[in-house]
Amino acid sequence: MRELLADFSSYFCPSALDQVLRADSVFNRTQRPGENVRDYISVLRQLARKLSMLDEGIVKCIIMRGLHPHIKAFVLQHPEELTFWPQ
C-alpha cells in the first residue's frame, strides 16, 4: 500500500520543482502580444504568490525581464512616471 501511495503521489502530485518548470510558471511568463502591462503584472503577481520564497525585489526583476522591449526601456528611463508599477 505504501508503494502504491508513493507511486500515486509521484505521478499525480507536482513537486516544487515541477511548479517552477511549468510553462506558465512565473519564471517563464513574458508579456504576450496585445497584453497590457496591468494585466501582465497582475498575472505575474498571482503566479508569484504561489511561490512563497519570492520577495518583492525578485518579483519586480521577473516582471521587468518579461516586459516588451519598448516598455522595458521606458520603465528603466522613467520609473517616476509609472502609475501601474506596484509600490
Buried (B, 14 or more C-beta within 10 A) or exposed (E): EEEEEEEEEEEEEEEEEEBBEBEEBBBEBEBEEEEEBEEBBEBBBEBBEEBEEBEEEBBBEBBEEBBBEEBBEBBEEEEEEEEEBEE
